[in-house]
Amino acid sequence: MSDDIYREIILDHYRNPRNKGRLTDPDVTIHDSNPLCGDEIDMHLKVEEDKIKDIKFEGRGCAISQASASMLTEMVLNKPLSMVKNLAKEDILENIGLTNLGPARIKCALLSLKVLKMSMVKYYTDKDPKSAGDFRDEAVKY
């Protein structure tokens, strides 16, 4: 796809975010921000049978951070937590179609992945502290 198409997709997700809002009774809620640019993301997850059964995000910031969060929620909805654990920055950058971002913009694009991985750490810490370490190692990468 051309860069113009990817830009249009990002703008569409920014203007019409999917899964934006709050869950009334989430299993976990995590907030993080990128202090360099002011982007903020809150993720709310409902987990059933080791799958993400519902996910919502709230946030503010640049088009890349908010579109990335919207696209990530679509990517992981109804997926097993093992799939979330294995998501890498390359998966997110490929999903949004921007693989040649500068260091500051990469932080914008990956903020939602960092928050999602932190959510998994909290979920497993509350449920089964022994397994939280695997996700903790993943979350600190971003």
N, C-alpha and C positions, 0 to 999 in steps of 0.2 A: 504494500500500500504506500501511497505517497505521503510525505510529511503533512501535506494539506489535509488529507483525510484524517490522520491522527489528531491534528490540531482541532478539527471539527468535532471529533469524538470527545476529546478532552473538554472542549467548550460546552458540548451538550451535557456531559456529566456534571460540569460545574454549574450550569444554569438550571438543570433538571436532575438533581442528585437522586440516585436510587438508594433506598434504605436509610434515608435521613430521618432522624428523630430519636425518640427514647423508647425503651421497652419499659412496661409497667413493673415487671417483676424479673429483672435480669439475674442470671447466675453470677455474673461478674460485670463490673463497670471499671474502666481504666481511662485515665486522662494523661495526656502528655502534650508537650509543646516543643517547638523549635524556637528557642529564644533569639536566634540570629535574624529570623525573618518575621516572627510573630504568629506562625501557623499553630493552630491548636486542634486537637482531635480528642473526642471522647468516644469510646466503643462500648456498646452494651450487647452482651451475648446471652443467649439462652441455649444451653447444651442439654441434649437428650441422647442417651445411648451412644456416647462418644461422637456425636455429630453436632454441628452448629445448626440448630433448628430455627433460630431467628437471630438476626444481627441488625443493629441500627448504629448509626454514628451521628454525632453532632460535631460541628467544628466551624472554624472560620480561618481564613487565610487565602493564599493565592490559588489560582485556578488549578495548578498542578497538584497541590496537596489535597484539595477537596475532591477533585475528579479522581485522583488515585484512591481515595477512601471509598468513594462511590463504587468504583470499578472493583476494588478488593472485596467489598461486601457481596457483590454479585458473584464473584469468583468462589467464595468460600461457603455461601449459603447451602445448607444441606450436605456439606462435605464432612468427611471424618476428620477428627482432630489430628490424626497422623498425617493427613495431607497438609494441614496448616503448618505443622511442625517442619515439614520439608520445603515449604515455600522459601525461595531465595530472592535476593534483590533483583537478579536477572529475570525472574518470573514476573515481577512487578513492572520493571522497565519495559520488558517485551509486551506485557499486557497493555500498557499505556502508549506503547509505540515510540518511546523516546529513549533510545539507548545511548545517545551522545550528549548527555546533560553534564553541565559543570558541577563541581562539588557542592555548591550551595543549593542548586536545583535538585540534585539527587537526594539531599536531605528532605526537601519538600515532598518528593515523590515517595520516599520510603517511610515517612512519619506514620502513616496508617499501618504499614506492616509492623513497625516497631511496637505500636500500641496493641495490635492484634497479638503479637508474640508475648507482650507483657500481660495481656489478658489471660493467655494460656498459662503463664507462670502462676498468676493469682488463682485461677481456677484449680490447677493441680495442687498448689500449696494448700488451698482450703480442703480439697478432696483427698489427695494422696501425696503428701509432701515428698516422698521418695522419688516420684516421677517428675516433679517440678523442675529438677535440675536440668533435664534435657531441654526443656523450653527456655530456661534461664540462659543457658549457653547461647541459644539462638537469638534471644532478645537483645543481648548486649552487643551483638554485631552491628546493630543499626543505631 
